[in-house]
Amino acid sequence: MEKKKKIHLRYLRHTTQVISYTVAMKFLILALTCAVAFGNVHIRKLFKDWSSEHGKIYSTNEEAINRYDIFTQNLDWINKRNAELEHMTVGLNQFADMTQEEFASIYLFPLNETDYRASVAENAVPQDPENIHIGGQCSTPVRNQGQCGSCWAFSASGSLDALLCLPNEGENSGWTSPQELVDCAESGCNGGWPANALKYYMNRGICKDSAYPYTGRKGSCGSSKCSMKGINGVSSCQDSGGGITKALSGNFVSICIDAGGLDFRFYKSGTFMPGVNCNHHSVNHAVLAVSVSGSNYRVKNSWGASWGSSGYFTMPAGVNCLGVNANPSVYPH
């Protein structure tokens, strides 16, 4: 009888342990389920707020679900990347519901660097480092090219904004017109060369943006309405040897870079670093260097003020970051 009682007690203890373990596992599974559910709720709210902020409207439920899935994948990458980076941060912006392939097909246009160097050699006078022409540094607000491959036009017209320092007599009147370039020079929304855009201004008049507003698509050329005097010429400079740094003492400089990495697409603050994300694969985007501070360039993009640091980014000078040294940079005089 005593032996049966001991066996029974051992059975009860074992059963109790099994029950306790089972209950504990159920609570663990429940906790994990709740955590996942909470995470999904949090991400769904984040996606909703982000969609509202950037004016995202999807035509079908299927498209909304697909964009949400892409958004969560990009968010996971952003969180992981921020844990790796030391000198830079990345974050959500208007491109967070796009795959890299979609983004590249709209905003990046691989440029033939050999052709670009030949274009600059024909169109621009090599910079004399001992006699930098002092143009101007009047800044204008960050602009948004939209879904038109017109970065080259914004880069070129931005350098002209600095040179001419147009009086601001009303909304947009202090800007030169990138639409004039889109309609009249190069390949419209299909990419182009800033050097050729500036060469265009040597032979024709210049329009204010208020007279020739941006539409984000190529139209018929209306250069006859552009009556401001053109520029005298174009200067070229190189990142190596401090050429861009010296030119920035009195000019804004149009530069071409590799903007193809996710680090650039989701850039938020800080600076790119050699050996980390300065890698160069193919030049595909034109931007505008506006100043140099210490050993870094401050550069203006044309993807709106919601991208990057209020539309700007920082990159190191003199180290061929993002492939800038592979191509001559240009500015008007």
C-alpha angles and dihedrals in degrees: 000000000000090000092052090048091053091048089049092050091049088050091050092049091048092047091048090051091049091048091047091049092047092049091047091051091048090053090047092050090046091050092049091047091051091048092052091046091049090048091052091048090049093049092045090054090046090051092048093050092044091050091051093047093052098037095244114174122177122202098215140024089243092057091047091052091048092049091047090054091050090046092054092048091051091046091053090051092048092052092047093046094050089056088056103042122083105179102032141040132212127202149164118300138154091295097060095105094053131089116233090250092055092046094049093048091058106032108024127065115182108228127210101241094200091056090046093053089049090049093052092045089056098041107034137059112231111251119257102220090203094053110037112179109237106223115161144286104212107148128212129196121281110269135205121231091194119201094335122103092233101123088120090059094049091047092051097042089047091058088050091051088060094047099046099035091204117208112254105232096163143331111340094350092118092062129085113230119262087182089068087059093044091053100037110027138049121340104325111222092357098079133271148184122278089210091059090045091055091045087056089061091056092067104032142044124270127237130210114234090244090062095042107025125197117260102173093237137077115263137167115302114262099179092137088079091057109092107158115113116267126235128275097232151312128267125203128208140175132229089227114082092022096282096142092042091055093045091052089065087085110359145053110241128215110223133180120219146168104263095166102108126094088237089065096041092054098031112149110163145337127046138296113250133216111250091019111061107339089097117139123214106151133344108246111149139054122214138162126254107210107173146355125228118184105315097338137088120221107217132194119219129197100226096098133266093283089069121082120334098346089314097316136097137193127230133172118262126234099013102092091251113184089002095289092141093057090072134044113250121219143209133176129247 
